[in-house]
Amino acid sequence: MGKTLFKKLASCTLVTALAVSMTACGGKGGSGDGPSSEANTDTSQTDFNVMGGISALSKGYDKNEVLNKLQSDAGIKIKWDCMSDSLAEQVNIRIGGDQLPDAFMGVGFSNYDLSRYGDDGTFIDLTPYLAPEYMPNLSKILEENPSIRSAITMSDGCIYGLPAGEKMGTAGIGKEEDNSIYTIPQFSMINKAWLDDLGLAVPKTLDELHTALKAFADNDMSAKYYKNPKGSTIPMSTGFDQWCWGQNIFYAGFGFTNWPNDVINDLVLTDDKKTEFVCATDKYRKAVTYFHDWFAEGLIDQEMFSQSDTQLIAKCSQGYVGVSTWWYIEELMGDYAKDYVFLPVLDGPDGTHNVTVRTGGGTNSGNLSITKECKSPANLLKFYDKWYDPEIIMQLQYGPIGTYFTKKDENGIWLSITDKEAQDKFGKTAGELKGEYEVSGPKLILSDYYNNTFKMEERAIERLTDLNDFWMPYVNSTVTYPVDCVFTSDELETIDQYKTDFENTVSEKEGLWIKEGGPTDEEWESYISSLKENCGMEELLKVYQDAYDRYAGGTSAE
């Protein structure tokens, strides 16, 4: 299913309680004017110790043929101190006891951690090494993708970790526009066989959908069409504010889609590049009021607020549900999939719609940091620069050529081993084989790699094709708040202080109003006051606006 299609490396977020003093790079004796360090030209060190994460399925990095060849080519040797359990605890012990390796890899440091350890001198500034003479592959990527450099540059102007991320988008299937696979997280679908039986067309508006749902219920279509028990029909079923299986796509008829995201829920960037919380707007109030009527009529699953994705799949795959959301019709509807089609983005009462898109697959900078103990960073970074070669990253992500990648297609694109081939040759699935060879660390996969180096997974191709061909035509504006914004320590403290309460308050009220009705004028005024006075809405808006302005302007905070 959608949320398990792309396996993300488990990241260990190191909890840090001390405030970060944002001074110049290196943290000691700095002027506060941004990067000022120079590259260390010492090249005498060739043996390095690297500590970090590793998959529980891995055979060990010392036995990884790709890593061993890269070390040989770089003229270095690495002693790996890697673990799949208790990583965060052990890293904290090593840093707290000043028993540092030369580098940490695949740990998943947060930006807060990177800034703190950069400021106190634990991590070195990598900025002077991001040049052709030291890291030709990475420096070329950063030159061609300035947004990646922005994402890894901390608020003091320094870079304490190399970029990692998977930029899976429509460019990867040959499209000119590169829209992230996460741009529209929910695809809505409807049982067209039921519509045909009732003489109804596929709805184009929310009111038409209401008519269809009412007809599904009145005619008990699950029982009538599939011979299921009487009364088994559920006109529409989704989760509540869930990533790929929520109700949020239907809010488009009121001018927004507030799906969950990695920044903060309900935040949008307007066309004039101003931050706004849609949950404090009149259109949001109108939406929850409108859909309460559907819920009260029994057209929306009464269990939407409590059910799991497994429960939703069970209902849909038994032919009970007329309308739902997911990434794939086949996966959700099972044997009944042939009867379903995508349900378009629907116009609302005023005859319009607006899909507020999301970014995804953000750039992470917490998976390779070099410490002050490293005598010759340039030698170690020569090794890691090879990780930014498309064919190398392909093998670090999936497995070596000759094992996971066995042949090329007519265009010279590497093709992965099939499950059957993997079972026949290795006695395991392709996924299990990948787990043995996958390396945690600064792996950066760009969309065009899927066009010129290795083939994308079939399900991702299907997802992106649907996104590009069916869903993007409904999008009026692709302006969105970037997931890669970097925050200062003060901003992070503000986010930490207010974000959870803000999101919980909004979610609680949204659910309450859909279930029980409202809000009245008095309830709405009280809600807005609470968001401002208790949940820091205005403080949060300022934080996200300031961070975006720096991101868009390519500047750092001092």
N, C-alpha and C positions, 0 to 999 in steps of 0.2 A: 504494500500500500504506500501512499505518498510519503508518509513520515518515516518509513523504513527503506525507501528506495535508495537513498544515498546515505550510506553509513558514515557518520561523522566520528572523527577521532575523539575519544573521551578526553576531556580536558580537566585537569585538576586545578581548580581555582584556589590560589593560596590566600588565606584570610590574613589581611594585614590591618592592624588596629591603629598604627601610628599615622599621623597626618604627613603628607608629602610636602616638603619645602621645595617649591619649584624654582630652582636657581639655574645657573648655567650647566651645560653638560659636564659630567664628571662629579658635580655636586660639591666639590671642595675648592673653595677659593675662587668660585666663578663670579662673573660679572652680571649674570642674568641676561646677557644679550644673545643667547642661543648658541649653536654649535661653535666651538672654538678649538677643539682638539685636532691633532694631526695624526696621520697614520703612523703606526709603529713599524719601522723599517727592519726590525730584528727578524731574521729568518733562520735562526740557529735551532729552534725547537722543531722537532719532527715527530715526537711521540706525544700524544694528547690523551687526556681522560675526559670522556663525555658522559654525563649522567642524564637519564631521562626515561621516557615511557616506552613501552613495547607491548604489542598484542599478546594476550595469553596463548594464542595459537602459534606464535612465532617460534621458529627453531633457534633463534638467537642471532643477533646482528653480527657476531663474529663468524657465523657460518653463512652469511648472506653474500652470495657471489657478486651481486651488483655493488654493494658497499665495499667489498674487498678490492674490486677492480678500480673503483674510484680512488681509494686510498693509494693504491699502487701508482695510478696515473699522477696523483698529486704529490707523490714522494713522502707520504706521511703514514703513520700507524696510529690507530685509535684503540684505546682500551675502553670498552663499553661497560658502563655501570647502569643497566637499565632494568626496569621492573614494571609489572602490570598491576601490582597491588601496593597500597601504602605509599604511592609516589609523592603526594603532597606532603605527607608527614616527614618522609625522609629528606625531601628537598629543604623543608623548613629547618630540620636539624642541621643539615650541612651548612646552610646560609647562617643560621643563628650561631653555630660554632665556628664560623669562619674557616670551614674545611671545604673549600671550593674546588670543583673540578675546573677544567679549562673552559667548559661550555655546558649549558643545559639545553637538552633537545627534547621536543615533544612533551613539554611540561604543561603548556597552556597557561602561561602567566597572563594575568589581566593587565590592562593598560595601567591600572593603579600600581600593580606590582612592579611593572617595568619602570615606571616613573620613580617609584620609591628606591628601587635598587640601582637605578641609574644615577639618581641624585646623591646617594651615599657612596657611590664609587664601586659598588659590587659588580655592576655590569658596565662594560665600556661602551662608548658611543661608536656606532658602526658607520656613521655618516662619511668619514673620510675614506672608508674602504669601498663605498658604493660608487666606484669609478672604473672605467675600462681597464686600467692597469692592474687592478686587483680582482674585480668581479665583472668581467665583460658581459656575461649572460644576463645577470641581474640588472646591471646598470642600463643595459639596452631596454629591458622590460620597463624599468622605472621611467626612462626617457619617453617611451611610447605610451605609458599609462600613468600620467601624473597623479591620478586619483589613488593609485596604490601607494605611491610615496606619501601622499597626504595621510593615508590610513595608518601608516606605520610611524609617522612622525609624532612624537609626544608633544605636549603643550609647551615644553621648554625648547622646542626646535630640534631635539636630538632623536636619534633612532637607536633603540636598545635591543631590537629583535628583528630578524629577517621575516619577510612576508610569507604567509601561507594562506591557501584558500582554493576553492574550486569554483571557477567562474563558468558555470554551466548555463548557457543561454542559447538563443535562437541563431546566433552566428555559428554555433556548433553544428547546425543542420543546414548551413549554407545560405542563411538569410542575411540581408544587408543590415537590418536593425538587430542589435544584440540585446534582446529582452531576457532578463533572468528567468530561470525556470520557476522562480518564486513570485513573479510579477503579479499573477492572479492565483492565489492559493486554492480557491474553491471553484470547482466546475459543477454547475447544477445540471440535473438530468430529470427527465419525466418519462412516464410510461406512455409511449405513443400508441401502443396497442389498445390501451384503455381509452385514450382519446378517440381513436378511430372507431372503436365499438360504440362510443357515445355520440359520434358525429361532431366532435370538437376539433378545432385546429390547435396546433402548438401555440400556446399563449405568447403574446408579445408585450403584454402589460401586466402589472400586478393585479389589476381588476379582473383580467381574463384568467389569470392563474387562480384567483379566488373562485371564479365560476367553475373551473375545472376541478379544483379540490373539493368543492361542494358536491359536484356530480360524482366524484370518486366515492365520497362518503355516502351519499344518498342511495347510490346503486350498489354499495358494498362490493366494489370491483374485484377485490382479492378473492372473495367467495364466488362471485359471478364468473369471472374470467379464468381463474386458476383452480376453482373448486376447493378453495381453502375453507376453514370453518366460518360459519356465519359471524359477522361482526369483527372479522380479523383485519379489515382494511384500515390502514393508517395513511391518510391522504398525503401528509408530508412529515418526514422525520429527519432531523439533523442533530448534531450536538449544539451546545451553547458556547459561542465564542471559541470554537475549536479551529485548529489551523486549516486542515483541508476538508473538514466535515462539519463546519459550522453553518450558521444561518446568515452570516454577514453579507454574502453576495446579494441577498434580496433587498438589502438597504440601499442598493445602487439607485433604486427608483426614487430615493429621497436625497440623492446628491452625494453619497459617500459609501465607502465600504470599510468598516473599522475592524478589519481582521487582526488577529494577534500578530505581533511582530517582535523583532529583537531589539527595538529601541525602547519604546514605551507604548502601550496600547492607546489607541484613539488619537495619537498625534498624527497630523498631516502637514504637508507643506503646500501652501496655496500657490497658485500660478504666479503671484508676485513675490514668491519666495519668503513668505511669512509663516511662522509656525502657528498652528491652531489645534486646539482639542475639539474634535467634532462632537464629543460627548457633552459639550457646553453650548451647543448651537440649537436654534429652533428646528432645523431639519432633523436633528437627532430626536428631539422631543416628539416631532410628528411621526417619526418612524416607529418608535416603541408604542406610541398610542395606536397607530394603525394595526400593528401586528398583534396587539392584545386582542383585538376583535377576532382574529383568526384563531388564536389560542383558545379564546372563550367558546368559540363555535366547535372546538374539537378538530379543527383542520390541521393543526400542528400537534405533533406527538407530545402528549402530556409528560412523557419521560425525558424530553430533550435536555432538561437541566441536570439529570442524574445519570443518564446512560453512558456507557463506554463505547468506544469505536467497535469493539467486538460485538456488543449487543446490537448496535446499528447494522453491522454487516449481517448478523443472524436474521434480523427482521427483513432486510432487503433481499437477502438470498433465498428467502422462503416465499417471496412474492407478495408480501404484505404492504409494501410502501410504494406510493405513486410518484413522489418527488423527493429527491435527496441531493446531497453534495458529496463529491469525492473527486479524485484525480482520474480514475478509470472506471468506466461503466462496467466492464467485465468483472473487475475485481469486487465491486460492491454488489452487483446484481446477480452474479453467478450464472446459473442456468437460464435465468430470465433476461439476461443482458440484451438479447436480440430484440426485445420489445421496447427498449429505451433509446432515447436520443438526448443530446444535449439540449437543455432548456436555455434559451438566450438570456442575456442581461435584459431585464424587464423595465419598461418605462413606468414611472410612478404616476400619482394622481395628476401631476402637472404636465404629463406627456414627455418627460425627459428622464435621463439617467446619467449617472457619473460614477465611474469606477476609480477609486483612489488606489493606485497600484502600490506595490511594495517592492523593495529590493531584497536580495537575499544572497547567500553565499559570500558574506563579507570577508574582507581581508583581515587576517589575524597576524599579530606580530609577536606572539608569545611562545613560539615553538622553536626558536634558536637564539640564545643569548650567550655572548662570550663574557667571561668574568675577568676580573683584574689579575687572576692567577696565570692567565695565558700569556706566555712570553712572546710568542710569534703569531699574533692573530692573522696576519696575511697568509701564512701557510695553511691554517685551518680554513680560512674563508675561500681559499683556492679550491679546496675540496668541496665546500658547500656551494660554490658557484656552479659546479657541474649539475647540481640539483635543479637548476633552472634551465637546463636543456630539455626540450620536449620529450625526446626519446628516453632520456634518463628518468625523468619524473614519471613517465609511463610505467617504467619497470619498478620504481620505488613504490608506486601506488598499488600495482597489481601483481607484479612478478616478472622475472627475467624473460627475455626473448629465448625461445626454445622450450620454455616451460608454460607460462601463461599465454604468451603471444607466440603463435605457432606459424602464422602465414600472413601474407599481405593480399589485399584485394587488387583489382585491376588498376586502381589509382595509387597504389603504393601505400595504402593505409593498413596499419597492423590490425589484425583481427584476433580477438581473445579466444581462448579455448572454450568449447561448449561443455555443458554439464556432463553430457554423455562421454565426450572425449576425456574429460577429467576423471570420470568414474572408471573408464576402461584403462587409462594409463596410470592413474595414481590412487584409485580407490576412494576418491572423495569428490565433492562438488567443486565447481569452479570458485564458489565463494569461500569454501574452506581452504582451497589452494591459495587464494588471494590472502587469506588471513595468515598463512605461514610466511609469506614473503613481504607483506605490507610493512613499510617503515614509517614510524611516527616522526614528524619533523616539519621543516619548512618547505612543504610541497605546494607549489603554486601552479594550478592547472587553468590555463586560459581557454576561452571558447574556441579559438581557431586551432588549438591542438587537435580537436576532434575532426577538423577538416584536413589537416596535413600530416598527422602523426598516427593517431589510433582512433578506432571507431568507438563512438559512444554506446552505452548500454541501450538495448532495443527499447526498453520501457521509457527511458529518458527521451529517446527520439520520438516516440509516440506522444509523450506529454508535451514536448516542445512544439511538435507539429500541430497538435490541437490548440495550444496557446497561440501560435502564430496565425493559423488559418481561421479558427473559429472565434477566439476570445478577444484578441487584440483589436479587431475592427470595432469593438464596442467601447474602446478606451479613447476618450477625448484628449486627455493630457497624461503624459508620462512623468510629470514632475512628482518627485517623491523625496521624502527625507532619507538621506543616505545612511546606511547601516554602519558605514566606516568612520563616522565623525569621532574625533578624539576630544576628550574632556580634560579640563584641568583638575587638580586635586580638590579645589574648592567646589567646582561643579559636580564632581563625583560625590562629594559629601552631601550636597543638596539633593542629588538624585537618590542617594542612599537614604536620606532622611524622609523623603516624601513619596517616592515612586510606588512602593508597595501599597501604602494606604490609599493613594490616589487610584490605582488600578482596582483595588478591592472595593472601594466605595462606588466607583462607576459600575463595575460588574454587578454588585449587589443590587443597586438601584435599577439597572437595566433589566435584570431578571425579574425583579419584583414588579416592575411596571408592565412587563409582557404578561406575567402570570395574573396579576391582580387588577391591572388597569391604572391609568394615570399617565403622567403626573398632573395634579391640579396646579393652578397658579401658585398656591401657597407651597405645595410640595416642591415645585420647580425652583422657586426662589430660595427655599431652604437648602436644596441640593447645591445650587450654584454657590451660595454662601459657604457651605461646608467645603466645597472644592477649593475655594479661595482661602478661607480662614484656617481650615484644619489640614488640608491636603496639599498646600503649597502650589496650587495651579499656576499662579502668576510667576512664582520663583522658578518652577520647572520650565515654563514657556521661555523665560529669559535665558536659562541655561542652554536649552536646545537651540534657541535662536542664535546665541553668541557662538556656540560650537559650529553651527551650520555656516554662519558668516565667515568664520575663520577657514572652514573647509572649502567653501566656494571661492574665497579669496586667496587660498594657498598660503595663509599666514599662520603663525603659531602664537599662542598666548604667552606673555612673559610673566 
